Amino acid sequence: MDRRSLGRTGLEVAPIGFGAVKIGRNRGLKYPRGHALPDAAGVGRLLHGIVDLGINLIDTAPAYGTSEALIGRHLAARRDEIVLATKVGERFGDGRSTFDFSAAGLRRSIDASLRALRTDAVDILLLHSDGHDLDILAHSDAVPVLMEARERGRARCIGLSGKTVAGARAALGWADVLMLTYNLDDASHAPVLAEAAAAGVGVLVKKALASGHLDAAAAIAFATAPAAVGAAVIGSLSLDHMRQNLAAARDPAAAHGTPRATPGDRPHA
């Protein structure tokens, strides 16, 4: 299986990561169609199938409902086969998200995530922004607590899952990894891709399919083409769809007859 270096982190990831929101949450999402949550046996088959395909990045969060606990239950025995990412700052309950960027709240969140995931440390710990990226970075306890988690060995790498170009740029000075939106409808972060590559900061792309509103093959080819991108993180309850997503990402140039793109290049039909 092809692997890509995730910046300077030393982590190697398949070009498609598994976004685990759908296994644990089906409310308050922006997908065009709703979905029923799979039962525990179905989640187990899906997660083991994902890893068997060679997709090694598993991305979750406290905001993804029961996702962390399900991953811990089913993949703890395969911990050394996966790159495990989770987040801090946002939780989901009673049908709504709440945010807590206080030091005490963030530490409690990390403790709870490690218990749920049945691991002593995650590979990637990201700040789950509410959209006010610059304010959180400058005026909350988030960055010091993330650094503390890395220093204590509770997270191998830290970073930001933000929503603004300004926030992504502000995080380049301390982050090991950025998770940012980059797709055919929104390439506003394209300049950050080049800056992250120059700084050795790994990049994970979220919303590559614009929450299911874009054609998968073309969107994946676009999102995974920039050299800075380690993986596009995509959620699905279909192992066949994930297999197809992985195939689309293996050689994005083949879909468009062009070499792997520099940041911001849009593939041609």
ABEGO torsion letter per residue (X at the ends): XBBBBBEAAGBBBBABBBBAAAAABABGBABABBBBBBBAAAAAAAAAAAAAAGBABBBBBAAAEAAAAAAAAAAAAAAAABBBBBBBGBBBBGGBBBBBABAAAAAAAAAAAAAAAGBABBABBBBBBAGBAAAAAAABAAAAAAAAAAAAGABABBEBBBABAAAAAAAAAABABBBBBBBAABAAAAAAAAAAAAAGBBBBBBGAAGGGABBAAAAAAAAAABAABABBBBBBABAAAAAAAAAAAABAAAAAGBBBBBBGBBBBX
